[in-house]
Structures are given as C-alpha cells and as structure tokens.
C-alpha cells in the first residue's frame, strides 16, 4: 500500500519516495458527513472532533491527516471579534466583516478567547498523539492574505491592492501574526505546516500583486513555523496559478505546493524548480464520476509526469461533502499500481 508517512514526507520535500504517495486534501466537511456530526457540535468538543478525524484516517489507511479543515474561519472571526454562523453541513463563516479603517487594530490575543480556535488546537494535539507514529499530521489554516480578506471582506481587500497598498500591508502583517500565534501551540505535534491562500489565486490577483502582497508574509511564516526543515511546509492555492509558480518556488521555508486541476502536472513540475508538489485531480471527478472513470482520469494525469519524484497525488481542492466513499477508495488505490 502506498502513502506511508515516510513516503509522503519525502515527496513533500522534493525527494524520491519508495512508492508514489497519495492523500486527500483537507476534507473537513467530508469527514463531518462521514461521522454524522455537524461543525457546530464538533467546535464545542475537541474529543469528538479528534475522534471523528482519527476514525476516518484509520479507515482510509493512508495519506496526510488534516485537522481543523472547515474551521478555517475561526481565526478571522476571532480577530474581527465576531461570532461564527453555522450553516451545517457547510463550514462556518464570520457573522460580520470589519470596515476598512486605518485605525482598526485587531488584537491577536483575541485568539485565546475563541472556543473554536482552542478546540482545533486541542484536537490537533489529540490526533497527533494517537496517529502521529503512522500518519503525517497537520493543522489547517488560511494564510495571512486570506485571513485579512475574511476579516475585512475579499472585495475590500482586493481594492486595497491598488488603492492603498500600505494599509493592505498593515492588515496582512496583523493576519501574519495571528497565523503564527494560532500555529505555535501545536508545533510539537505536527509534521507539516499547512496554509491555504484561496484569495491569492490567479482568478483574483495578478502575479505582481502575488509577489508584492502574498509571497513575503508566507516566506516569513513558513521560515518561522517549519523550524529550518524540521517540519514540511505545504501551501495550497485554488484556481489558476500557472503564472505564479516561479514566485511560489521562491517562498522561503516552503517544501511543497498543492495546486488545482487547472494547472497541469507537467507545467507544475517544470515551473516549481524542484519544489515538492501535490495535486491536481479535480474534486468534482471524485464526487460525480464512477470508480472506473476516476481511475482512468488519474492515470491520464500521471502520464504527464516523467517521474514521481517530489509528488503526492492529491485532489486539486477540498472534497465535496457528499463525495461517495467508494470513489475515494478508487482514487486512493490507483497509486498501488505505481
């Protein structure tokens, strides 16, 4: 069976694994559905949240264990000092956004007062204690650009890119500090530091904006949190990212980049300059196709690679909550042939 902890960590560091590893990506809402619980009740009970993640990981038998998927907005909600809205089975969202005001100073210490933030951190420690010897464990967080977008609203943030870049930098610096404080309590428990920056997609900002507002905060975070390579650093960005692969490859402290089905494996391999990579299977294929169609689609994607060095086969984005288990099994089993 492929997908051992050693194989995954080797591939994420750009090395050649013994076997081609495979993993899901995120899967928070999907895990909640598999275990018949909602986000709201899980947010109040780290033992139950950890139990759902552990049981699902053991049933899958391989891959990265992502803790806190779907709870990404707990961090920006705490910074905005607002409640979360719980539209189960969808992930929670902040009840309000803050106005774009230069006088606003979100207090990072608000994180310590968030029950949901504490639940995710405690669940991460519990999952690592139970599974860390067998699976690589990580905690899910937005990156600083997306955290700032969830605090002040994505449209307002994008307008600042052109209208007030200095204010934007102050907001992303605040968000960077918050992500650092969010992750610090679990660093001894995780093998991978995982950040997602959906607002940094090529569907939303230009390569110049990515280099100017996104790359440096991520470099500082990954450099700090990965401990000089003690932990792998994994970044995921949805959508079109082919035009910023070289900028991604220059992010300091980053081990691997996870990308969408819109970016071909061959293009990513050539653009990431030896960085580890994960992707690019369309999660809609996993949701709506049958097992044989899924296997054929994965085989077509793998044919783009000359070799499997530094690559983890993963969905190109998070799973649809209702993705059938049989389809996940079909996806995971393809790599047993490689």
C-alpha positions in Angstrom: 0.0 0.0 0.0 1.4 3.4 -1.0 1.1 6.6 1.1 3.2 5.8 4.1 4.3 8.6 6.3 7.9 8.4 5.2 6.9 8.4 1.5 4.7 11.5 1.9 7.2 13.5 3.8 10.0 12.6 1.4 7.8 13.6 -1.6 6.8 16.9 0.1 10.5 17.7 0.5 11.1 17.1 -3.2 12.7 13.7 -2.7 12.0 10.4 -4.4 9.7 8.2 -2.2 9.8 4.4 -2.2 6.3 4.4 -3.7 4.1 7.1 -5.2 2.2 8.6 -2.2 -1.4 9.6 -2.3 -3.5 11.7 0.1 -6.7 13.6 0.4 -6.6 17.4 0.8 -8.5 19.0 3.8 -11.7 17.0 3.8 -13.2 18.7 6.9 -16.8 18.8 5.8 -16.5 15.4 4.2 -15.2 14.0 7.5 -18.1 15.5 9.4 -20.5 13.9 7.0 -18.8 10.5 7.3 -19.2 10.6 11.0 -22.7 12.1 11.2 -21.7 15.2 13.1 -22.0 18.9 12.4 -19.4 21.7 12.6 -21.2 23.4 15.5 -21.2 20.4 17.8 -17.7 19.5 16.9 -16.5 23.0 17.6 -17.5 22.5 21.3 -15.9 19.1 21.7 -12.3 18.5 20.8 -12.5 14.9 21.9 -15.3 14.2 19.5 -13.7 16.2 16.7 -10.4 14.3 17.2 -12.3 11.0 17.3 -14.0 11.6 14.0 -10.7 12.5 12.3 -8.9 9.5 13.8 -11.6 7.0 12.8 -11.7 8.4 9.3 -7.9 8.4 8.9 -7.7 4.8 10.1 -10.4 3.7 7.7 -8.6 5.4 4.8 -5.3 3.8 5.9 -3.1 6.3 4.2 -2.4 10.0 3.5 -2.0 13.2 5.4 -4.3 13.8 8.4 -5.7 17.3 8.2 -7.1 18.6 11.5 -9.4 21.6 11.5 -10.5 21.5 7.9 -13.7 23.6 7.6 -12.8 25.6 10.7 -10.5 28.0 8.8 -12.8 31.0 9.5 -12.4 30.6 13.3 -9.2 32.6 13.1 -10.6 35.7 11.2 -13.8 35.6 13.3 -11.7 35.8 16.5 -9.7 38.7 15.0 -12.9 40.6 14.0 -14.4 39.9 17.4 -17.5 38.4 15.9 -19.4 35.2 16.2 -19.4 32.4 13.7 -22.5 31.5 11.7 -23.1 27.7 11.4 -24.7 26.7 8.1 -24.2 23.0 8.7 -23.2 20.9 6.8 -21.2 23.7 5.2 -18.3 25.2 7.2 -18.9 28.2 9.5 -18.4 31.8 8.4 -17.9 35.0 10.3 -21.1 36.8 11.2 -19.7 40.1 10.1 -16.7 41.8 8.5 -14.9 44.8 9.7 -14.9 48.2 7.9 -11.6 49.1 6.2 -10.4 51.7 8.7 -6.7 52.6 9.2 -7.4 53.0 12.9 -8.5 49.4 13.4 -6.1 47.2 15.3 -7.2 43.6 15.7 -5.8 42.2 18.8 -4.1 38.8 18.3 -4.8 37.9 21.9 -8.4 37.6 21.0 -7.4 34.1 19.6 -7.0 32.8 23.1 -10.7 33.7 23.8 -12.1 31.7 20.9 -13.5 28.4 21.9 -13.4 27.1 18.3 -9.7 28.0 17.9 -8.9 26.2 21.2 -10.9 23.2 20.0 -9.0 22.9 16.8 -5.6 23.2 18.6 -6.6 20.6 21.2 -7.9 18.3 18.6 -4.7 18.6 16.7 -2.7 17.5 19.7 -5.0 14.6 20.4 -4.9 13.4 16.8 -1.1 13.6 16.7 -0.9 11.6 20.0 -3.0 8.8 18.5 -1.9 8.8 14.9 1.5 10.6 14.7 3.5 7.4 14.5 1.6 6.2 11.5 0.4 9.3 9.6 1.8 12.8 8.9 -0.4 15.2 10.8 -1.1 18.9 10.0 -3.4 21.7 11.2 -5.4 23.6 8.6 -5.2 27.4 8.5 -5.7 30.2 6.0 -2.6 32.1 5.0 -2.3 35.8 6.0 -3.7 37.3 2.8 -6.9 35.2 3.0 -7.2 35.8 6.8 -7.2 39.5 6.1 -9.7 39.0 3.3 -12.1 37.2 5.7 -11.7 39.9 8.4 -12.3 42.9 6.1 -14.1 41.2 3.2 -12.5 39.9 0.0 -13.7 42.7 -2.2 -12.3 45.4 0.1 -9.0 43.6 0.4 -8.6 43.4 -3.4 -9.4 47.1 -3.8 -6.6 47.9 -1.3 -4.1 46.1 -3.6 -4.4 49.1 -5.9 -5.9 51.8 -3.8 -4.0 51.7 -0.5 -1.1 49.1 -0.6 0.3 50.5 2.7 -2.9 49.8 4.6 -3.1 46.4 3.0 0.4 45.5 4.2 -0.6 46.5 7.8 -3.6 44.3 7.6 -1.7 41.3 6.2 1.0 41.9 8.9 -1.7 41.6 11.6 -3.0 38.4 9.9 0.5 37.0 9.7 1.0 37.5 13.4 -2.4 35.8 14.1 -1.5 32.7 12.0 1.8 32.5 13.8 0.1 32.6 17.2 -2.5 30.1 16.0 0.1 27.6 15.0 2.6 28.0 17.8 0.8 25.8 20.4 0.7 22.8 18.1 4.2 22.9 16.5 5.5 20.0 18.6 2.5 17.9 17.4 2.6 18.4 13.6 4.8 17.1 10.8 3.5 19.6 8.2 2.6 23.3 8.4 -0.3 23.7 6.0 -1.6 27.1 4.8 -4.2 27.7 2.2 -4.4 31.0 0.3 -7.5 30.9 -2.0 -7.6 34.7 -2.3 -4.1 34.6 -3.9 -5.4 32.7 -6.9 -4.7 33.9 -10.4 -8.5 34.2 -10.8 -8.4 37.1 -8.3 -5.0 38.8 -8.2 -2.1 39.4 -10.7 1.3 37.8 -10.5 2.7 41.3 -9.5 0.2 41.5 -6.6 1.1 38.0 -5.5 4.8 38.9 -5.4 4.1 42.2 -3.6 1.5 41.2 -1.0 1.4 37.4 -0.6 4.9 35.9 -1.1 6.8 37.7 1.7 4.3 37.1 4.5 4.2 33.5 3.5 8.0 33.3 3.4 8.3 34.7 6.9 5.6 32.4 8.3 7.0 29.2 6.7 10.5 30.1 7.7 9.4 30.5 11.3 7.0 27.7 11.6 8.9 24.9 9.8 11.9 25.2 12.1 14.5 25.1 9.4 13.1 22.0 7.8 12.1 20.2 11.0 8.5 20.3 9.6 7.5 20.3 6.0 5.8 23.5 4.7 2.8 22.9 2.4 0.9 25.7 0.6 -2.3 25.3 -1.3 -3.8 27.8 -3.7 -7.0 27.1 -5.7 -7.7 28.2 -9.3 -5.2 29.4 -11.9 -1.7 29.5 -10.5 0.4 28.7 -13.6 1.5 32.3 -13.9 3.0 32.4 -10.3 4.7 29.1 -10.0 8.2 30.6 -10.1 7.2 33.1 -7.4 5.8 30.2 -5.3 9.1 28.3 -5.7 10.9 31.3 -4.2 8.9 31.3 -0.9 11.3 30.7 1.8 10.7 27.7 4.1 8.2 26.2 1.7 8.6 22.5 0.9 5.7 21.8 -1.5 2.9 23.4 -3.4 -0.6 22.0 -3.8 -2.5 23.1 -6.9 -5.7 22.9 -8.7 -6.8 20.7 -11.7 -6.5 23.9 -13.8 -2.7 23.5 -13.6 -1.2 20.5 -15.4 1.3 18.3 -13.6 3.8 18.7 -16.4 3.6 22.5 -16.2 3.9 22.5 -12.4 6.9 20.1 -12.5 8.7 22.5 -14.8 7.8 25.7 -13.0 8.3 24.7 -9.4 12.1 24.1 -9.8 12.4 21.0 -7.7 9.9 22.0 -5.0 7.7 19.2 -3.9 4.2 19.3 -5.3 0.7 17.9 -4.8 -2.4 17.8 -7.0 -4.2 18.0 -9.4 -7.2 15.7 -9.5 -10.5 17.5 -9.9 -12.6 17.0 -6.8 -15.7 17.1 -9.0 -14.4 14.0 -10.7 -14.2 12.3 -7.3 -17.7 13.5 -6.4 -19.6 12.7 -9.6 -17.8 10.0 -11.6 -17.7 6.3 -11.1 -14.7 4.3 -9.8 -13.5 3.2 -13.2 -13.7 6.8 -14.6 -11.8 8.1 -11.6 -9.0 5.5 -12.1 -8.8 6.4 -15.8 -8.6 10.2 -15.0 -5.9 9.7 -12.5 -3.9 7.5 -14.9 -4.1 10.3 -17.6 -2.8 12.8 -15.1 0.1 10.7 -14.0 1.1 10.1 -17.7 2.1 13.8 -17.7 4.9 13.1 -15.3 8.2 11.7 -16.4 8.9 10.5 -12.8 7.2 10.7 -9.4 10.0 12.4 -7.5 8.6 15.0 -5.2 5.0 14.4 -5.9 2.0 13.5 -3.8 -1.2 12.6 -5.7 -4.0 14.7 -4.2 -7.3 16.3 -5.2 -6.8 19.8 -6.6 -9.0 21.3 -3.9 -11.2 20.2 -0.9 -13.6 17.4 -1.3 -17.4 17.9 -1.8 -19.0 16.9 1.5 -21.2 14.2 -0.2 -18.3 12.6 -2.1 -19.0 8.8 -2.1 -16.7 6.6 -0.1 -16.3 4.1 -3.0 -14.9 7.0 -5.1 -12.4 7.9 -2.5 -11.3 4.2 -2.3 -10.9 4.1 -6.1 -8.8 7.3 -6.1 -6.5 6.1 -3.3 -6.0 2.6 -4.8 -4.6 3.9 -8.2 -1.2 4.5 -6.7 -0.9 0.9 -5.6 0.0 0.2 -9.2 2.9 2.6 -9.3 
